[in-house]
Structures are given as C-alpha cells and as structure tokens.
Amino acid sequence: MPIIEHSSVRMPEVVDYHRERSLVSSANGAKSLTIKEVELHPGWEGRLHTHPTDIAMMVTAGAIQIMIGDHVETVRAGCTLLAPPGVPHKLINRLWIPARMWVTYPAAELETTYLE
C-alpha cells in the first residue's frame, strides 16, 4: 500500500493557462481511481465535453466558472462541482486569480468526448 507524499510530486510550470499534477494514478498502483490537483489561470477556457463516469471537482482556492448548456455559474472555494456521466460541461476562468481544484474520478484513464 503506497503512501504518497504530496510534497514529492512537483507541480509543473504553467502552460496555456493550466497546470496539474497527479497525486493518485496508475503510476503509483491505482487500478480505478485518479486524483489530480489542477490549477486554471485567468484566460483558461476548456472545450465542451462529456465523460462516461462521475467527476468531482473540489474548488480549494479562487473560483471557476462552469458552463452547462448555455448556463454559466461561478463556483468558489469550499464547493464541489459534480459532473455526472454524459452531462456536457466546460470550465472557464474569466476571473482575476487562478482557481485550484482537486479532481477525482473512478478510472485509471479518463475517457473524454469533445463536443466542440
């Protein structure tokens, strides 16, 4: 049973308004769980997409906008976004500070279908 020391997993440099590090993944023995720390900087806009599994995105710092259909809602630190299987969504950071999240899903590899 591995113990993962978070400080030993470096957060990479920001590229295209985004950076992330995997804390739990197949690289350290997980068969059906992934946990990532993701940071989205102002100017980030993802693409509309779906996944075949639940995804939980716990906002730990800042705030992020989530678009579901034509509706955009701002979600602040202390809240969790839940994207159920098959629900089209995308994340956007049009705010002035980076948003940090812990992203968790029950799969070693995340299947994503892009809609735009």
C-alpha positions in Angstrom: 0.0 0.0 0.0 1.8 3.2 -1.2 1.9 6.3 0.9 2.0 9.3 -1.4 3.9 12.3 -0.1 2.3 15.3 -1.8 5.4 17.5 -1.5 7.4 14.9 -3.5 5.1 15.4 -6.6 6.1 18.7 -8.2 3.6 21.0 -9.8 4.8 21.7 -13.3 5.2 25.2 -14.9 2.0 26.8 -16.3 1.4 26.1 -19.9 -1.6 27.6 -21.8 -3.1 29.0 -18.5 -3.1 25.5 -16.9 -1.0 23.1 -14.8 -1.7 19.9 -13.0 -0.1 17.1 -11.0 -1.4 13.6 -10.5 -1.4 12.5 -6.8 -3.1 9.2 -7.2 -2.9 7.4 -10.5 -1.9 4.2 -12.2 1.7 5.4 -11.9 1.5 4.6 -8.2 -0.6 1.5 -8.4 -4.2 2.7 -8.6 -6.4 0.5 -10.7 -9.6 2.5 -10.8 -9.0 5.9 -9.1 -7.3 9.2 -10.1 -6.9 12.3 -8.0 -5.3 15.4 -9.5 -4.5 18.9 -8.3 -5.4 21.3 -11.2 -4.7 25.0 -11.4 -6.5 27.1 -14.0 -5.2 30.6 -14.6 -7.2 33.6 -15.8 -7.7 33.2 -19.5 -8.3 29.5 -19.4 -11.3 28.2 -21.4 -11.7 24.5 -21.8 -13.8 22.8 -24.6 -17.3 21.5 -24.1 -17.1 17.7 -23.4 -18.5 14.7 -21.6 -17.2 11.7 -19.7 -18.7 8.2 -19.2 -18.1 8.4 -15.4 -18.7 10.8 -12.5 -16.1 13.5 -11.9 -15.8 15.5 -8.7 -14.0 18.8 -8.8 -13.4 20.3 -5.4 -12.5 24.0 -5.6 -9.8 24.7 -3.0 -8.8 28.2 -3.9 -10.1 31.0 -6.1 -13.2 30.5 -8.2 -14.1 28.9 -11.5 -17.0 29.2 -13.9 -18.7 26.0 -15.2 -20.8 26.1 -18.3 -23.6 23.5 -18.6 -25.5 24.1 -21.8 -25.9 27.9 -22.2 -25.8 28.4 -18.4 -22.6 29.7 -16.7 -22.3 29.6 -12.9 -19.3 30.7 -10.7 -18.2 28.2 -8.1 -16.0 29.4 -5.3 -13.5 27.7 -2.9 -15.3 25.4 -0.5 -17.6 23.9 -3.1 -17.5 20.8 -5.2 -18.7 20.5 -8.8 -20.1 17.2 -9.8 -20.2 16.3 -13.5 -22.4 13.2 -13.8 -21.7 10.8 -16.7 -22.8 12.1 -20.1 -23.5 15.7 -19.0 -21.8 18.3 -21.4 -19.7 20.8 -19.5 -16.7 23.0 -19.7 -14.6 25.1 -17.2 -13.7 28.7 -17.8 -11.6 31.1 -15.7 -12.5 34.7 -16.7 -11.8 35.9 -13.2 -8.6 37.7 -12.0 -7.0 34.9 -9.9 -6.1 31.3 -10.5 -8.5 28.6 -9.5 -7.2 25.4 -7.8 -9.1 22.2 -7.6 -8.8 18.6 -6.6 -10.2 16.5 -9.5 -11.3 12.9 -8.7 -12.7 10.2 -10.9 -13.1 6.4 -10.7 -10.8 5.4 -13.5 -7.1 5.0 -14.3 -7.6 6.7 -17.6 -10.3 9.3 -18.2 -12.3 8.9 -21.4 -13.4 12.3 -22.8 -15.7 13.1 -25.7 -15.3 16.6 -27.1 -18.4 18.3 -28.4 -16.7 21.5 -29.8 
